[in-house]
């Protein structure tokens, strides 16, 4: 999904994601134990403990789902639509596992925010001659 930064939809998604940090099942478990100690064995916590466990599991699933969803959203300001950052095929929350022989080409911007990405990469990384390293700017129609 592509969207401009600071859209209402995107801000609502981020707000919902951040709100998940406000759910604290552990605090409720602690309070439950405290109440049980004060009123004795009359207060049965088994059902409540199970409900809290389900809330905790649901919270973890929601966080994981948000992370996966957000990994596939790229925000842009209007100047960025013609850059390499529009590419999203490799955006994920998982690690990629591949061998150097699986790489056909590496595409980098020449510079980004004053940093020499292309030249810096070539200085720092040693690759076999079979791997082509290209500048994004050389591949894009001008």
C-alpha positions as CSV (number, residue, x, y, z in Angstrom):
1,X,0.0,0.0,0.0
2,X,1.3,3.4,-0.9
3,X,0.1,6.6,0.9
4,X,1.2,10.1,1.5
5,X,2.6,10.7,5.0
6,X,0.3,12.1,7.7
7,X,-3.0,10.9,6.1
8,X,-6.0,10.5,8.4
9,X,-6.2,6.8,7.7
10,X,-2.5,6.2,8.5
11,X,-2.6,8.2,11.7
12,X,-5.6,6.2,12.9
13,X,-3.8,2.9,12.2
14,X,-0.7,4.1,14.1
15,X,-2.9,5.4,17.0
16,X,-4.6,2.0,17.3
17,X,-1.2,0.2,17.2
18,X,0.2,2.5,20.0
19,X,-2.9,2.0,22.1
20,X,-2.2,-1.7,22.4
21,X,0.6,-0.7,24.8
22,X,-2.1,0.6,27.2
23,X,-3.4,-3.0,27.7
24,X,-1.9,-4.5,30.9
25,X,-3.2,-8.0,31.7
26,X,-0.4,-8.5,34.2
27,X,-1.6,-5.6,36.3
28,X,-5.1,-7.1,36.4
29,X,-3.7,-10.5,37.4
30,X,-1.8,-8.8,40.2
31,X,-4.9,-7.0,41.4
32,X,-6.9,-10.2,41.2
33,X,-4.4,-12.1,43.4
34,X,-4.4,-9.2,45.9
35,X,-8.2,-9.2,46.1
36,X,-8.2,-13.0,46.5
37,X,-5.8,-12.7,49.4
38,X,-8.0,-10.1,51.1
39,X,-11.3,-11.9,50.8
40,X,-10.0,-15.5,51.0
41,X,-11.0,-18.5,49.0
42,X,-14.5,-17.3,48.3
43,X,-13.3,-15.4,45.2
44,X,-12.7,-17.9,42.4
45,X,-10.0,-16.7,40.0
46,X,-9.7,-19.7,37.6
47,X,-12.2,-18.2,35.1
48,X,-10.8,-14.7,35.4
49,X,-7.2,-16.0,35.0
50,X,-8.3,-17.8,31.8
51,X,-10.0,-14.7,30.4
52,X,-6.9,-12.6,31.2
53,X,-4.7,-15.2,29.4
54,X,-7.0,-15.0,26.3
55,X,-6.7,-11.2,26.4
56,X,-2.9,-11.5,26.6
57,X,-2.8,-13.9,23.7
58,X,-5.2,-11.7,21.6
59,X,-3.1,-8.7,22.3
60,X,0.1,-10.5,21.0
61,X,-1.8,-11.6,17.9
62,X,-3.0,-8.1,17.2
63,X,0.5,-6.6,17.7
64,X,1.9,-9.2,15.3
65,X,-0.9,-8.5,12.8
66,X,-0.3,-4.7,13.0
67,X,3.5,-5.2,12.5
68,X,3.0,-7.3,9.4
69,X,0.4,-4.9,8.0
70,X,2.6,-1.8,8.8
71,X,5.6,-3.5,7.1
72,X,3.7,-3.4,3.9
73,X,2.8,0.3,4.0
74,X,5.2,2.8,2.7
75,X,4.6,6.5,3.3
76,X,5.9,9.1,1.0
77,X,6.0,12.8,0.7
78,X,5.1,14.0,-2.7
79,X,8.7,14.3,-3.9
80,X,9.5,10.6,-3.3
81,X,7.2,8.9,-5.7
82,X,9.9,8.7,-8.4
83,X,12.5,7.1,-6.2
84,X,13.6,3.6,-5.4
85,X,11.7,3.7,-2.2
86,X,8.4,3.0,-4.1
87,X,9.6,-0.6,-4.5
88,X,7.9,-2.8,-1.9
89,X,8.5,-6.4,-3.1
90,X,11.1,-7.0,-0.3
91,X,9.3,-5.2,2.6
92,X,8.6,-7.7,5.3
93,X,9.0,-8.3,9.1
94,X,10.7,-11.7,8.4
95,X,14.4,-12.4,7.6
96,X,15.2,-13.5,4.1
97,X,17.5,-16.4,3.7
98,X,19.4,-16.8,0.4
99,X,22.9,-17.6,-0.8
100,X,25.2,-15.1,-2.6
101,X,24.6,-17.1,-5.8
102,X,20.9,-16.2,-5.6
103,X,21.6,-12.5,-6.1
104,X,21.3,-11.2,-9.7
105,X,21.6,-7.5,-9.0
106,X,21.8,-5.0,-6.1
107,X,20.2,-1.6,-6.8
108,X,21.2,1.4,-4.6
109,X,20.5,5.1,-4.7
110,X,23.7,7.1,-5.5
111,X,23.1,9.3,-2.5
112,X,20.4,9.6,0.1
113,X,20.3,12.5,2.6
114,X,23.9,13.4,1.9
115,X,25.2,9.8,2.4
116,X,27.0,8.2,-0.6
117,X,25.1,4.9,-0.6
118,X,26.4,3.5,-3.8
119,X,30.1,4.3,-3.4
120,X,30.0,3.5,0.3
121,X,28.5,0.1,-0.4
122,X,31.1,-0.7,-3.0
123,X,33.9,0.3,-0.5
124,X,32.5,-1.7,2.4
125,X,31.1,-4.9,0.8
126,X,33.1,-7.5,-1.1
127,X,31.0,-9.3,-3.7
128,X,31.8,-11.8,-6.5
129,X,32.1,-10.3,-9.9
130,X,28.9,-12.1,-10.9
131,X,26.8,-9.8,-8.8
132,X,26.0,-6.5,-10.5
133,X,25.6,-3.4,-8.4
134,X,23.7,-0.6,-10.1
135,X,22.7,2.9,-9.3
136,X,18.9,3.5,-9.1
137,X,19.3,6.7,-11.0
138,X,21.0,4.9,-13.9
139,X,18.0,2.6,-14.3
140,X,15.1,5.1,-14.0
141,X,13.8,6.9,-17.1
142,X,14.7,10.5,-16.8
